[in-house]
């Protein structure tokens, strides 16, 4: 008998659905096969994408937990749910996307005179206002203060936690021959006020390059394959998962 029962749909985003359960301390997240880019102007259905992102996120959340980095993750749903469901703690999401860049790529190279692949030391941390209607704009110091989204102490906590996540992820990806170019994460507060990593950590939210491949297109193992019409998106995600499975324990099944 399951330790929980699914209840109403709480929220549906571009890549996931969040369901309530019959327990107030537990929500269920379904990873969808929908692929979107450019603020959902480009869309597709990629069979297997949701499953891969769910499995990858589970492994990475557990790697963070092993480094005492708090997350909302509680475990994967049992196999009968298809492998693309995850159980998490409910959190109040901060409406800010935190982006950390270890190397220059993507929008940074369009906005600054810097070549793609340039190492960034220390890693560059940017905050973006999470609002699709506004295009998720970059937050300056003055804009952040104007919106009053975080106190100075909360912002310091957010940036500290994000940098801890970066350090941990760089290490695990380095073990499997991947370069963590950049990534975005969402953070939130649990009912007892703990700041935790939420949402997902996957090739949808990370730029990952194969360290052993020099070709600038072939080395891409992330959502840029979809953005740039390179093909092989799910296959690339599968390669990331296979490599992580080689160094990570089997993910927890929530019971």
C-alpha positions, 0 to 999 in steps of 0.5 A, a space after each residue: 500500500 502506498 504511503 500517499 495518494 495523489 490529489 489535485 493538480 496545484 500547478 502546471 509549468 512548461 516542463 512539470 506538473 505539481 500535484 497535492 497528495 493526501 499528506 500536507 508535508 508531501 507533493 508529487 512532481 510529474 516531469 513532462 516530455 514537453 520541450 520549450 525554448 525562447 520563453 516557450 516560443 519554440 515547442 516540441 514533444 520529446 518522448 522520454 525527456 521527462 523520464 530522463 530529467 526526473 532520474 537525473 534530478 533525483 541523482 543530483 539532489 541526492 548528491 547534494 544531500 550527501 554534501 549536506 546541501 538541503 533540497 526539497 527532494 524526498 525520493 522517486 515515486 514507485 516504478 508503477 508511476 512510470 519513473 517520471 514522478 518525484 516526491 518533494 516537500 512543499 516549498 514557497 518558491 522565491 520568484 528569482 532564478 539564480 544563474 551561476 556561470 563557470 564558463 561564458 556561453 549563451 546570452 552572456 556572450 551576446 551581452 558582453 564582449 567575451 568569447 564562448 568557453 572563456 573560464 570565469 573565475 570566480 564563477 559569475 552569479 546573476 539573479 533574474 526575476 522569474 516572470 515569463 511575461 516580462 521575459 525573466 529580466 536580469 535584476 540589478 542591485 537597485 531593481 532587487 531592492 525596489 521589488 523587495 523580494 529578499 532582505 540583505 540577509 536572505 540574499 546572502 543566504 541565497 547566494 551562499 547556497 547557490 555557490 555551494 550547489 555549484 561547487 558540489 555539481 562541478 565535482 560530480 560532473 567532473 567525475 563523469 567527464 562533463 564540464 558544467 558550463 552554467 546552470 540555473 536553480 530555484 530556491 524556496 522556503 519550507 514550512 519551517 523556514 529552511 532555505 532549500 534547493 527546489 525545482 529540478 537539476 537536469 540538462 534542461 537547466 544546466 549547460 553540459 559539455 563533453 570534456 573529451 569532444 572538441 567540436 563545439 556542437 557535438 560536445 553539447 549534452 543539454 537543452 542547447 541541442 533543442 535550441 540550436 536544432 542539433 537533434 539527438 536531445 533525448 540521446 544526449 540526456 541519456 548519455 548524461 544519465 548513464 554517466 551519472 549512474 556509473 558514479 552515483 548510488 541508485 536513487 531512493 524510492 519514496 515509501 
